[in-house]
Amino acid sequence: MGTALMIIFGVGVHCSSVLKGTKYRGSGHIFAITTWGFGISIALFIFGNVCINPAMVLAQCLLGNLPWSSFIPYSVAEVLGGVIGSVIVYIMYADHFKVSADEISPITIRNLFCTAPAVRNLPRNFFVEFFDTFIFISGILAISEVKTPGIVPIGVGLLVWAIGMGLGGPTGFAMNLARDMGPRIAHALLPLPNKADSDWTYGIIVPGIAPFVGAACAAWFMHGFFGIG
């Protein structure tokens, strides 16, 4: 449910700022990135400091905070949450998708759901997502050491906002298999007019694999250098 709510805010703001006829069309990337940050904070406040990202599940398993038996069930649930959240957004914006079909390219419509590189260069795109996730997971682990009530949701939201502004330009900063794969699956399944290919090659290699590598390195780094675990 936490992942679904995150996606409702995130995919929702992309639809709101891009689709024809919405009240906030053309609001831009600051509007979108801020909504992602705030939306993740709200999801964490409602559902507690849960994992809404398979990369974080991997980090917690590596640190011994979750049993390895939880890795696949948690990750599958999070991807399903991404699918469900995207379907809810589609229902909300169905009229706008319909009137946008002849004006907005199918690639742009696909990119409302899932991430895509500004310049397609898979090795470099992979490094960007790896490094973004390394900073993201390291930051969350550090923030979680502060025991002040309510600091984790606020801190994680600010972290997402900063990464999006500073590092999100090349790839859209997925940092999360569920954030990208769930909406990508929904895009493939939904009855969108004039639909583009879902670009599974990019989806699997970059936002699919790179976040796990970044999360593993972050867990080892934070444990080795700061004793966090």
C-alpha positions in Angstrom: 0.0 0.0 0.0 2.9 2.3 0.7 4.4 1.8 -2.7 1.0 2.2 -4.4 0.4 5.6 -2.6 3.9 6.7 -3.6 3.1 5.9 -7.2 -0.3 7.6 -7.1 1.5 10.8 -6.1 4.4 10.4 -8.5 2.8 9.1 -11.7 -0.2 11.4 -10.8 1.9 14.5 -10.8 3.5 13.6 -14.2 0.0 13.2 -15.7 -1.1 16.4 -14.0 1.7 18.4 -15.5 1.8 16.9 -19.0 -1.7 15.7 -20.1 -4.0 17.9 -22.1 -6.7 19.7 -20.1 -5.4 19.2 -16.6 -5.4 22.3 -14.3 -1.6 22.1 -13.7 -0.4 21.4 -17.2 3.1 22.7 -17.8 4.0 23.1 -14.2 7.5 21.7 -14.8 10.1 19.5 -13.1 10.3 21.4 -9.8 6.6 20.8 -9.4 7.0 17.1 -10.2 10.1 16.4 -8.1 8.6 18.2 -5.1 5.5 16.2 -5.3 7.5 13.0 -5.4 9.4 14.0 -2.2 6.3 15.1 -0.4 4.4 12.0 -1.5 7.0 9.6 -0.2 7.0 11.4 3.1 3.2 11.1 3.4 3.4 7.4 2.4 6.0 6.8 5.2 4.0 8.8 7.7 0.8 6.7 7.0 2.3 3.3 6.8 5.3 3.7 9.1 9.0 3.5 8.2 8.4 0.5 5.9 10.3 -0.6 2.8 8.6 0.7 -0.3 11.6 -0.1 -2.4 13.1 -3.6 -3.2 16.6 -2.0 -3.2 16.1 -1.1 0.5 14.8 -4.6 1.2 18.1 -5.9 -0.2 20.1 -3.5 2.0 18.1 -4.5 5.1 18.7 -8.2 4.3 22.4 -7.6 3.8 22.6 -5.8 7.1 20.7 -8.5 8.9 17.6 -6.4 9.7 15.3 -8.6 7.6 15.4 -12.3 6.9 16.4 -13.3 3.4 13.1 -15.1 3.2 11.4 -11.7 3.1 13.3 -10.4 0.0 11.2 -11.9 -2.8 7.7 -11.5 -1.1 8.4 -7.9 -0.1 9.8 -7.1 -3.6 6.8 -8.7 -5.4 4.4 -6.9 -3.1 6.1 -3.6 -3.9 6.0 -4.1 -7.6 2.3 -5.0 -7.4 1.8 -1.8 -5.4 3.4 0.0 -8.3 1.0 -1.6 -10.8 -2.1 -0.9 -8.6 -1.1 2.7 -8.0 -0.6 3.3 -11.8 -4.0 1.8 -12.6 -5.6 4.1 -10.1 -3.9 7.1 -11.7 -5.0 6.0 -15.2 -8.6 5.8 -14.0 -8.4 9.3 -12.6 -6.9 10.7 -15.8 -8.6 8.5 -18.4 -10.4 11.4 -20.0 -7.1 13.4 -20.3 -5.3 10.4 -21.8 -8.1 10.2 -24.4 -7.9 13.9 -25.4 -4.1 13.8 -25.4 -3.8 10.9 -27.8 -3.5 13.0 -30.9 -1.3 15.7 -29.4 1.2 14.0 -27.1 3.6 11.3 -28.5 3.3 7.7 -27.3 6.9 7.9 -25.9 5.9 10.8 -23.7 2.8 9.0 -22.6 5.0 6.0 -21.7 7.4 8.2 -19.8 4.5 9.4 -17.5 4.5 5.9 -16.1 8.2 4.9 -16.1 11.6 6.4 -16.4 13.7 6.9 -19.5 17.1 8.4 -20.1 17.5 11.9 -21.5 20.4 10.6 -23.6 20.3 6.8 -24.2 23.7 5.4 -23.2 23.1 2.2 -21.2 26.5 2.0 -19.4 26.3 5.6 -18.4 22.6 5.4 -17.5 23.4 2.3 -15.4 26.1 4.2 -13.5 23.7 7.2 -12.9 21.0 4.9 -11.4 23.7 3.0 -9.4 25.1 6.2 -7.9 21.7 7.8 -7.3 20.7 4.7 -5.4 23.9 4.5 -3.5 23.4 8.1 -2.2 19.7 7.4 -1.6 20.1 4.2 0.5 23.2 5.6 2.3 21.1 8.7 3.1 18.2 6.7 4.4 20.4 4.5 6.6 22.0 7.7 8.1 18.7 9.4 8.6 17.3 6.3 10.3 20.0 6.6 13.0 18.3 9.8 14.2 15.7 8.7 16.7 13.6 11.9 16.8 9.9 10.9 16.1 8.9 11.9 12.6 12.3 12.7 11.3 12.6 9.7 9.0 9.6 10.5 6.7 10.6 14.2 6.5 14.3 13.4 6.0 13.6 10.8 3.2 11.3 13.3 1.4 14.0 15.9 1.5 16.6 13.4 0.3 14.4 12.5 -2.6 13.9 16.1 -3.4 17.7 16.8 -3.4 18.6 13.8 -5.5 15.9 14.6 -8.0 17.1 18.2 -8.4 20.8 17.4 -8.4 21.1 14.0 -9.9 17.8 13.2 -11.6 18.3 14.9 -15.0 20.1 12.0 -16.9 17.6 9.2 -16.1 14.7 10.4 -14.0 16.2 8.9 -10.8 14.1 5.7 -10.4 16.3 4.2 -7.6 13.6 1.6 -7.2 12.6 -1.4 -9.2 9.0 -1.1 -8.0 8.8 2.6 -8.9 9.7 1.8 -12.5 8.7 -1.8 -13.1 5.2 -1.6 -11.6 4.2 1.4 -13.7 5.9 -0.1 -16.8 3.8 -3.2 -16.4 0.7 -1.1 -16.0 1.6 0.8 -19.1 1.9 -2.5 -21.0 -1.5 -3.7 -19.8 -3.6 -0.6 -19.9 -5.8 0.2 -22.9 -3.9 3.4 -23.9 -4.4 4.6 -27.4 -1.5 4.6 -29.9 0.7 2.9 -27.3 4.5 2.9 -27.5 6.7 -0.1 -26.8 7.3 -0.4 -23.1 11.2 -0.6 -23.6 11.8 -3.6 -21.4 15.5 -3.6 -22.3 16.1 -0.3 -20.6 13.6 -1.1 -17.8 15.4 -4.3 -16.8 19.0 -3.2 -17.2 18.9 0.3 -15.7 16.1 0.9 -13.2 15.8 -2.9 -12.8 19.3 -4.0 -11.9 21.3 -0.8 -11.1 19.4 0.1 -7.9 20.2 -3.3 -6.4 23.9 -2.8 -7.0 23.8 0.7 -5.6 21.9 -0.5 -2.5 24.3 -3.4 -1.8 27.3 -1.0 -2.0 25.5 1.5 0.2 24.8 -1.2 2.9 28.4 -2.3 2.9 29.7 1.2 2.9 27.5 2.5 5.7 28.2 -0.7 7.8 31.9 -0.6 7.2 32.5 3.1 7.7 29.9 4.0 10.2 28.9 0.8 11.9 25.3 1.1 10.8 23.5 -2.2 10.6 
